[in-house]
Amino acid sequence: METYIRAVQFLSRVAGVFAALLIGAAVLVICDMVVERYGLNRESIWQIDVVTYCIVGATFIGSAYVLMTRGHVNVDVLPLHLGERARYWLALFTVLLAMSFCIVLFVLCTAYWYEAWSENWHSDTVWRARLWVPFASMPIGLGLLVLQYIVELLCLVTGRAPPFGLTEDRLTHS
């Protein structure tokens, strides 16, 4: 189990770095677009598509890292006011519900990606990008997110991590 947890956390970190690189690439492409449009008076053909695909890809691919680091927006008013046992059951319910939702999304997005790949979809823009490439970020990111949710579930059930990441120190200072 430890090997699985470490492997998934490693993959989540790699995905987080890749997502950050995608955001950096989007920033560079926006800079290029500004220079080409306003400095060289050229049309932007591929830049808007690339920026959109990079940001969407970073969102999906970086989601497992965000879950691992608890970087998402978290409203913990209810868990803060619950007892230890109720907090555990609420955490278990929310992890299972979120993981189930992500599994359904993974299946649907994988089917969508496969359709784009098998039918050779292209974007409707002048650039005519092959859509299976940016669409791949959806099943990849959601697959990693499901793996990270399994880690969250294992850590919760085995007591490796407290429910909602709320340690006793945090509970007494709230």
N, C-alpha and C positions, 0 to 999 in steps of 0.2 A: 504494500500500500504506500509506503514511504517513497518508493521508486516512482510510482505513478504520480504521486503528488508533486515530487520534485520535477519530473519530466513535463507535466502540464504547466507548472509554474514557469519553467524555463521557456516553453513554447509561448506562454502568455507574455513573458518579457520580450522575447524576440518579436512577437507580433506588435507589442507596444512601441518598440524601436522602429519597426517597419512603418507603423502608422504615423509616427513622428516624422519619418523621412518623406512620407507621402504629403504631409502638411507642408514640410519644407519645400518639396518640389512644386506644390501648388503656389506657394508664395513666389518662387522663382519664375514660374510661368506667368503669373500675374504681372510681375515686373517686366518680363519680356513683352507681354501684350501692351502694356502702357508705352513702352519705348517704340514698339512697332506702329501702334495706332497714332500716337500723338507726336512722336519724334520723327518717324520715317513716313508717316501718312499711308500706311499699308492696312489692308483688311486683316482682321483676326479670323483665321480659318479653323485652327485646331485648339487654340488656347482655352476657350470657354469650356469645351468638352473635357479637356484634360484636367482643368481645375475642378470641375464638377465631379469627375470620376475619382480624382485623388481625394477629395474631401469625403465623398461617400465611402470610398474604400477605407480611408483612415477611420471613419466612424465604425464600420463593421469590424474591420481587422483589429482595431484597438480596444474593442469592447471587453475582451477577456482580461486584458491588462487592467482596465478600469475597474472591473469587478474584483480582481485579485488585490488591488491596492485600496479598495473601497473609495475610489475617486469619484463615484457617482453621487448625485444629490440624494441625501438620505434624511428622511424625516423620522426621528426616533423618539418622538414625544410619547407614543404608546409604549414601546419597549422600556423606556426609562421608568415608567410608572407601574410596570408589571412586576410580579414576583419572579423569582428565578425559574420556577417550573413553567409558568405561563409564558415567559419570555422564550424559553426553549421551544415550546410547542408552536408559538407564533413564528419563530425563526424557521422551524422545520416546515411549516405550512407554506411560508413565503418562498423558501428555496425551492420546494417541490413545484409550487405554482409557476414561479418564474422559469424554472428549468423546463417544465412542460410546455409553456408558451414558446420558449426558444427552440425546443425540439420540433414543434409544429411549424414554426417559421423556417427552420433549417430544411425540413422536408419540402415545403412549398417553394422556397428559394432555390433549392437544388433542382427541382423540376423546372423552374423558370429558367435557370442558367442552362440546363440541358437543352431546353427548347431553343434558346438563343444560339447555342453551339451547333446543334444538329440541323437547324434550319438556316444557319449562316446569316443571322440577323446583322444588319449594319445600322449605324445611326442615320438619322434623316438629314444630317448636316452635310455641308460640302466635303468635310473630311472623310465621311463614310467609315467611321471606326467600327471594327468588329466588336459587337456588344458582348459577346461571351467573355471577353477579357475583363472589362470592368465589372460585369455581373458576377464574376467568380468571387469577388470580395464578399458577397452575401453568404454563400454556403461556407466559405472558408472561415469567415469571422464568426458566423453563428455556430459552426462546428467547434471552434475553439472556445466559444462562450459556453456551450453545453459541457465540454470537458472541464472547464473551470467551475461550472456549477456543480459538477460531480465532486470536484475537490472540496468545494464549500460544504456540500452535504456530508462528505466523509469526515471533514474536520469538525463539523457540528456534532455528528452522531458519536464520534469517538472521543469527543471532549478536547480535541487539539486546539479548538478556537471557541471562544464564548459566543453565544447568540448575538447577532448584530455587531460583533466586535466590541461589545460593551464589557469592559473589565470592571472589577470591583472598585478600582481607583476612580474610574470615570463615573461610576454610579454614585459614589459618595460625594463627588465634587459637582454634581449637576444640580 
